[in-house]
Amino acid sequence: MDFWMLFKAAILGLLEGATEFLPISSTGHLIIAQDLLHYDDEAAKVFTIAIQLGAILAVCWHYRERIFTVVKGLPSESTAQRFALNLIIAFIPAMVFGLLFHTLIKAYLFSPLTVAGALIAGGFVILLVERFKPAPRIHSVDAMRWSDALKVGLAQSVALLPGTSRSGATIMGGLVFGLSRTTATEFSFFLAIPTMFAAVTYDLYKHAGQLSGEDMGMIVTGFVMAFISGLAAVRFLLRYVSSHSFVGFAWYRIVFGTLVLLYFL
């Protein structure tokens, strides 16, 4: 494995972790980066699937104490049981729609122009949500009801469209349905764990035949970089939303989506 390939892996890993949990679409950024780095063949697709595990584990590490408390309390504590049930309920819509439409989406919608359009449209959606969202009525993840979790889960299923941003869809959905910014952001992070684990496991299973021992150096490098940048992104966003709106991310999406559109046209 030469230095240039490891450098590509490091750049893509950093980008994956940094953009996965911000409402700006990791897909759009990786498409541009892979094209610029001339790394967009079938092996590259498997690589980008594998390094998402690093980003997922970053969330697990950040919330390791909460996850341990929930798991420990599942047999007897109602708060832990309700939290776990809410995650399952919120996960179901994306699982169902993903199984039904995953192949069609990959075949017909996974293109730079589709991603660019979703980036721009998502930016305007964020502006509208920030302008017209209701006053928050839920200020803690533990205060969410099953119906709140289901609504956020339905919003997450919109992110099956490439370029939408899973975190953007869940956070904006949370704001629309009465969650505070911090609560919507935290629940988006927790919901990422089962959703991304399921998606990555499914994709790796389908592409297992394309993996080889020669790819392990790149995958490990990308995995580690995605973990580091993912952890930094999670901590940054939690601090940011405590005193800022998502308007800045909206304008970033619109500008970046326009650049993606011009680049590929």
C-alpha beads as a LAMMPS data file, in Angstrom:
LAMMPS data file: protein, C-alpha beads

265 atoms
264 bonds

1 atom types
1 bond types

-500.0 500.0 xlo xhi
-500.0 500.0 ylo yhi
-500.0 500.0 zlo zhi

Masses

1 110.0

Atoms # bond

1 1 1 0.000 0.000 0.000
2 1 1 1.658 3.245 -1.118
3 1 1 1.627 6.541 0.739
4 1 1 -0.698 8.246 -1.745
5 1 1 -3.452 5.671 -1.223
6 1 1 -3.151 5.960 2.561
7 1 1 -3.316 9.747 2.196
8 1 1 -6.553 9.400 0.223
9 1 1 -7.939 7.101 2.909
10 1 1 -7.042 9.578 5.655
11 1 1 -8.660 12.516 3.830
12 1 1 -11.851 10.587 3.095
13 1 1 -12.012 9.235 6.647
14 1 1 -11.667 12.713 8.135
15 1 1 -14.345 13.997 5.774
16 1 1 -16.732 11.137 6.536
17 1 1 -16.517 11.627 10.287
18 1 1 -16.693 15.415 10.108
19 1 1 -19.783 15.526 7.881
20 1 1 -21.748 12.447 8.986
21 1 1 -23.326 14.081 12.026
22 1 1 -23.581 17.668 10.808
23 1 1 -26.726 18.514 8.775
24 1 1 -24.725 19.003 5.571
25 1 1 -24.707 15.527 3.925
26 1 1 -21.616 13.347 4.060
27 1 1 -22.601 11.850 0.690
28 1 1 -22.237 15.133 -1.170
29 1 1 -18.834 15.834 0.314
30 1 1 -17.521 12.331 -0.356
31 1 1 -18.693 12.388 -3.976
32 1 1 -16.712 15.575 -4.625
33 1 1 -13.659 14.367 -2.689
34 1 1 -13.561 10.974 -4.390
35 1 1 -13.825 12.588 -7.809
36 1 1 -11.023 15.055 -7.036
37 1 1 -8.846 12.259 -5.660
38 1 1 -9.675 9.973 -8.614
39 1 1 -10.875 7.297 -6.242
40 1 1 -14.402 6.416 -7.296
41 1 1 -14.319 2.814 -8.502
42 1 1 -16.101 -0.173 -6.925
43 1 1 -13.379 -0.607 -4.297
44 1 1 -13.867 3.035 -3.285
45 1 1 -17.583 2.439 -2.734
46 1 1 -16.877 -0.455 -0.370
47 1 1 -14.246 1.656 1.398
48 1 1 -16.707 4.500 2.069
49 1 1 -19.203 1.997 3.470
50 1 1 -16.623 0.438 5.809
51 1 1 -15.267 3.686 7.269
52 1 1 -18.748 4.703 8.419
53 1 1 -18.205 2.225 11.261
54 1 1 -15.555 4.576 12.635
55 1 1 -18.071 7.436 12.710
56 1 1 -20.685 5.254 14.421
57 1 1 -18.241 4.160 17.112
58 1 1 -17.425 7.823 17.760
59 1 1 -21.042 8.345 18.852
60 1 1 -20.943 5.163 20.939
61 1 1 -17.775 6.359 22.652
62 1 1 -19.144 9.839 23.383
63 1 1 -22.318 8.390 24.929
64 1 1 -20.682 5.288 26.387
65 1 1 -21.827 6.043 29.963
66 1 1 -25.432 6.651 28.877
67 1 1 -25.453 3.519 26.734
68 1 1 -24.062 1.439 29.613
69 1 1 -26.673 2.883 31.997
70 1 1 -29.513 2.107 29.590
71 1 1 -28.327 -1.459 28.956
72 1 1 -27.866 -2.050 32.680
73 1 1 -31.311 -0.667 33.461
74 1 1 -33.285 -2.486 30.754
75 1 1 -34.478 -5.350 32.974
76 1 1 -36.032 -3.120 35.641
77 1 1 -35.922 0.642 34.985
78 1 1 -38.833 2.222 33.107
79 1 1 -36.746 5.167 31.877
80 1 1 -34.226 2.853 30.213
81 1 1 -36.997 0.707 28.750
82 1 1 -38.824 3.728 27.320
83 1 1 -35.583 5.097 25.849
84 1 1 -34.773 1.785 24.139
85 1 1 -38.344 1.412 22.887
86 1 1 -38.285 4.913 21.417
87 1 1 -35.090 4.110 19.509
88 1 1 -36.623 0.924 18.118
89 1 1 -39.794 2.752 17.070
90 1 1 -37.798 5.571 15.440
91 1 1 -35.583 3.074 13.628
92 1 1 -38.422 1.059 12.062
93 1 1 -39.504 3.503 9.292
94 1 1 -35.988 3.800 7.841
95 1 1 -35.535 0.034 8.070
96 1 1 -38.803 -0.685 6.232
97 1 1 -38.358 1.938 3.519
98 1 1 -34.678 1.070 3.193
99 1 1 -35.396 -2.606 2.564
100 1 1 -38.121 -1.735 0.070
101 1 1 -36.335 0.960 -1.916
102 1 1 -32.582 0.605 -1.219
103 1 1 -31.767 -1.021 -4.569
104 1 1 -33.879 1.424 -6.580
105 1 1 -32.372 4.433 -4.815
106 1 1 -28.829 3.193 -5.387
107 1 1 -29.563 2.514 -9.051
108 1 1 -31.486 5.643 -10.045
109 1 1 -30.957 8.426 -7.495
110 1 1 -27.336 8.048 -6.424
111 1 1 -25.839 10.668 -8.754
112 1 1 -23.991 13.984 -8.248
113 1 1 -26.863 16.028 -9.683
114 1 1 -29.423 14.379 -7.401
115 1 1 -27.177 14.982 -4.419
116 1 1 -26.663 18.624 -5.405
117 1 1 -30.412 19.151 -5.712
118 1 1 -31.030 17.548 -2.317
119 1 1 -28.327 19.703 -0.724
120 1 1 -29.886 22.904 -2.025
121 1 1 -33.461 21.867 -1.259
122 1 1 -32.444 20.764 2.237
123 1 1 -30.867 24.149 2.866
124 1 1 -34.133 25.912 2.109
125 1 1 -36.019 23.421 4.281
126 1 1 -33.749 24.276 7.218
127 1 1 -34.412 27.991 6.684
128 1 1 -38.166 27.361 6.670
129 1 1 -38.027 25.153 9.766
130 1 1 -35.984 27.719 11.681
131 1 1 -38.464 30.420 10.657
132 1 1 -41.732 28.607 11.387
133 1 1 -40.947 25.871 13.937
134 1 1 -43.200 25.724 17.006
135 1 1 -42.009 26.546 20.488
136 1 1 -40.265 23.465 21.946
137 1 1 -42.293 21.374 24.367
138 1 1 -39.771 18.552 24.908
139 1 1 -36.426 19.440 26.476
140 1 1 -35.022 15.992 27.218
141 1 1 -34.661 12.746 25.313
142 1 1 -36.164 10.950 28.316
143 1 1 -39.329 13.078 28.037
144 1 1 -40.093 11.842 24.508
145 1 1 -43.171 9.696 23.951
146 1 1 -43.367 6.811 21.485
147 1 1 -45.361 9.024 19.106
148 1 1 -42.576 11.646 19.141
149 1 1 -40.029 8.947 18.322
150 1 1 -42.162 7.648 15.454
151 1 1 -42.469 11.118 13.921
152 1 1 -38.700 11.637 14.070
153 1 1 -38.221 8.170 12.576
154 1 1 -40.481 9.054 9.659
155 1 1 -38.460 12.226 9.127
156 1 1 -35.269 10.154 9.133
157 1 1 -36.612 7.957 6.327
158 1 1 -36.511 11.002 4.019
159 1 1 -32.712 10.800 4.297
160 1 1 -32.755 7.666 2.156
161 1 1 -32.638 10.188 -0.693
162 1 1 -28.919 10.840 -1.358
163 1 1 -27.742 14.283 -0.289
164 1 1 -30.565 14.860 2.188
165 1 1 -28.429 14.206 5.312
166 1 1 -29.632 11.738 7.917
167 1 1 -28.776 14.044 10.805
168 1 1 -30.362 17.009 9.021
169 1 1 -33.622 15.140 8.438
170 1 1 -33.895 13.848 12.000
171 1 1 -32.921 17.137 13.666
172 1 1 -35.266 19.229 11.501
173 1 1 -38.010 16.674 12.029
174 1 1 -37.444 16.897 15.751
175 1 1 -37.716 20.692 15.706
176 1 1 -40.942 20.556 13.687
177 1 1 -42.451 18.069 16.147
178 1 1 -41.639 20.108 19.246
179 1 1 -38.189 18.967 20.392
180 1 1 -35.674 21.533 21.557
181 1 1 -32.504 21.928 19.471
182 1 1 -30.376 20.055 21.986
183 1 1 -32.917 17.250 22.395
184 1 1 -33.388 16.865 18.626
185 1 1 -29.621 16.764 18.141
186 1 1 -29.019 14.231 20.900
187 1 1 -31.813 11.946 19.719
188 1 1 -30.406 12.166 16.186
189 1 1 -27.049 10.942 17.514
190 1 1 -28.623 8.072 19.462
191 1 1 -30.777 7.074 16.489
192 1 1 -27.676 7.040 14.280
193 1 1 -26.332 4.023 16.181
194 1 1 -28.905 1.370 15.152
195 1 1 -29.640 3.023 11.801
196 1 1 -26.058 3.283 10.613
197 1 1 -25.035 -0.092 12.027
198 1 1 -27.900 -1.725 10.124
199 1 1 -27.181 0.157 6.872
200 1 1 -23.432 -0.497 6.980
201 1 1 -23.872 -4.181 7.867
202 1 1 -26.354 -4.634 5.009
203 1 1 -24.121 -2.871 2.475
204 1 1 -20.987 -4.742 3.551
205 1 1 -22.851 -8.039 3.320
206 1 1 -23.888 -7.224 -0.247
207 1 1 -20.369 -6.155 -1.251
208 1 1 -18.351 -8.647 0.798
209 1 1 -16.969 -10.250 -2.341
210 1 1 -15.301 -7.008 -3.360
211 1 1 -13.171 -6.786 -0.202
212 1 1 -9.596 -8.060 -0.233
213 1 1 -6.638 -8.123 2.125
214 1 1 -4.978 -5.373 0.101
215 1 1 -7.749 -2.958 1.107
216 1 1 -7.268 -3.388 4.856
217 1 1 -4.569 -0.725 5.194
218 1 1 -6.828 1.895 3.636
219 1 1 -9.873 0.766 5.583
220 1 1 -8.072 0.876 8.931
221 1 1 -6.653 4.332 8.149
222 1 1 -10.041 5.671 7.057
223 1 1 -11.749 4.034 10.035
224 1 1 -9.420 5.682 12.569
225 1 1 -9.687 9.101 10.899
226 1 1 -13.491 8.828 10.742
227 1 1 -13.590 7.987 14.456
228 1 1 -11.438 10.983 15.395
229 1 1 -13.249 13.519 13.231
230 1 1 -16.652 12.027 14.077
231 1 1 -16.015 12.435 17.800
232 1 1 -14.929 16.042 17.248
233 1 1 -18.029 16.754 15.126
234 1 1 -20.423 15.317 17.719
235 1 1 -18.909 17.384 20.520
236 1 1 -18.806 20.512 18.358
237 1 1 -22.458 20.269 17.335
238 1 1 -23.685 19.730 20.894
239 1 1 -21.862 22.894 21.993
240 1 1 -22.983 24.807 18.893
241 1 1 -26.724 24.110 19.178
242 1 1 -26.813 25.267 22.787
243 1 1 -26.553 28.879 21.585
244 1 1 -26.951 28.904 17.776
245 1 1 -29.575 28.070 15.153
246 1 1 -29.011 25.889 12.071
247 1 1 -29.266 28.813 9.642
248 1 1 -25.511 28.787 9.017
249 1 1 -25.676 25.155 7.953
250 1 1 -28.591 25.976 5.643
251 1 1 -26.628 28.595 3.720
252 1 1 -23.603 26.320 3.621
253 1 1 -25.744 23.593 2.016
254 1 1 -27.139 25.973 -0.578
255 1 1 -23.702 27.294 -1.542
256 1 1 -22.037 23.878 -1.500
257 1 1 -24.906 22.265 -3.416
258 1 1 -24.628 24.949 -6.076
259 1 1 -20.879 24.335 -6.355
260 1 1 -21.481 20.574 -6.686
261 1 1 -24.040 21.262 -9.415
262 1 1 -21.657 23.536 -11.333
263 1 1 -18.713 21.167 -10.839
264 1 1 -20.447 18.149 -12.338
265 1 1 -22.263 20.075 -15.049

Bonds

1 1 1 2
2 1 2 3
3 1 3 4
4 1 4 5
5 1 5 6
6 1 6 7
7 1 7 8
8 1 8 9
9 1 9 10
10 1 10 11
11 1 11 12
12 1 12 13
13 1 13 14
14 1 14 15
15 1 15 16
16 1 16 17
17 1 17 18
18 1 18 19
19 1 19 20
20 1 20 21
21 1 21 22
22 1 22 23
23 1 23 24
24 1 24 25
25 1 25 26
26 1 26 27
27 1 27 28
28 1 28 29
29 1 29 30
30 1 30 31
31 1 31 32
32 1 32 33
33 1 33 34
34 1 34 35
35 1 35 36
36 1 36 37
37 1 37 38
38 1 38 39
39 1 39 40
40 1 40 41
41 1 41 42
42 1 42 43
43 1 43 44
44 1 44 45
45 1 45 46
46 1 46 47
47 1 47 48
48 1 48 49
49 1 49 50
50 1 50 51
51 1 51 52
52 1 52 53
53 1 53 54
54 1 54 55
55 1 55 56
56 1 56 57
57 1 57 58
58 1 58 59
59 1 59 60
60 1 60 61
61 1 61 62
62 1 62 63
63 1 63 64
64 1 64 65
65 1 65 66
66 1 66 67
67 1 67 68
68 1 68 69
69 1 69 70
70 1 70 71
71 1 71 72
72 1 72 73
73 1 73 74
74 1 74 75
75 1 75 76
76 1 76 77
77 1 77 78
78 1 78 79
79 1 79 80
80 1 80 81
81 1 81 82
82 1 82 83
83 1 83 84
84 1 84 85
85 1 85 86
86 1 86 87
87 1 87 88
88 1 88 89
89 1 89 90
90 1 90 91
91 1 91 92
92 1 92 93
93 1 93 94
94 1 94 95
95 1 95 96
96 1 96 97
97 1 97 98
98 1 98 99
99 1 99 100
100 1 100 101
101 1 101 102
102 1 102 103
103 1 103 104
104 1 104 105
105 1 105 106
106 1 106 107
107 1 107 108
108 1 108 109
109 1 109 110
110 1 110 111
111 1 111 112
112 1 112 113
113 1 113 114
114 1 114 115
115 1 115 116
116 1 116 117
117 1 117 118
118 1 118 119
119 1 119 120
120 1 120 121
121 1 121 122
122 1 122 123
123 1 123 124
124 1 124 125
125 1 125 126
126 1 126 127
127 1 127 128
128 1 128 129
129 1 129 130
130 1 130 131
131 1 131 132
132 1 132 133
133 1 133 134
134 1 134 135
135 1 135 136
136 1 136 137
137 1 137 138
138 1 138 139
139 1 139 140
140 1 140 141
141 1 141 142
142 1 142 143
143 1 143 144
144 1 144 145
145 1 145 146
146 1 146 147
147 1 147 148
148 1 148 149
149 1 149 150
150 1 150 151
151 1 151 152
152 1 152 153
153 1 153 154
154 1 154 155
155 1 155 156
156 1 156 157
157 1 157 158
158 1 158 159
159 1 159 160
160 1 160 161
161 1 161 162
162 1 162 163
163 1 163 164
164 1 164 165
165 1 165 166
166 1 166 167
167 1 167 168
168 1 168 169
169 1 169 170
170 1 170 171
171 1 171 172
172 1 172 173
173 1 173 174
174 1 174 175
175 1 175 176
176 1 176 177
177 1 177 178
178 1 178 179
179 1 179 180
180 1 180 181
181 1 181 182
182 1 182 183
183 1 183 184
184 1 184 185
185 1 185 186
186 1 186 187
187 1 187 188
188 1 188 189
189 1 189 190
190 1 190 191
191 1 191 192
192 1 192 193
193 1 193 194
194 1 194 195
195 1 195 196
196 1 196 197
197 1 197 198
198 1 198 199
199 1 199 200
200 1 200 201
201 1 201 202
202 1 202 203
203 1 203 204
204 1 204 205
205 1 205 206
206 1 206 207
207 1 207 208
208 1 208 209
209 1 209 210
210 1 210 211
211 1 211 212
212 1 212 213
213 1 213 214
214 1 214 215
215 1 215 216
216 1 216 217
217 1 217 218
218 1 218 219
219 1 219 220
220 1 220 221
221 1 221 222
222 1 222 223
223 1 223 224
224 1 224 225
225 1 225 226
226 1 226 227
227 1 227 228
228 1 228 229
229 1 229 230
230 1 230 231
231 1 231 232
232 1 232 233
233 1 233 234
234 1 234 235
235 1 235 236
236 1 236 237
237 1 237 238
238 1 238 239
239 1 239 240
240 1 240 241
241 1 241 242
242 1 242 243
243 1 243 244
244 1 244 245
245 1 245 246
246 1 246 247
247 1 247 248
248 1 248 249
249 1 249 250
250 1 250 251
251 1 251 252
252 1 252 253
253 1 253 254
254 1 254 255
255 1 255 256
256 1 256 257
257 1 257 258
258 1 258 259
259 1 259 260
260 1 260 261
261 1 261 262
262 1 262 263
263 1 263 264
264 1 264 265
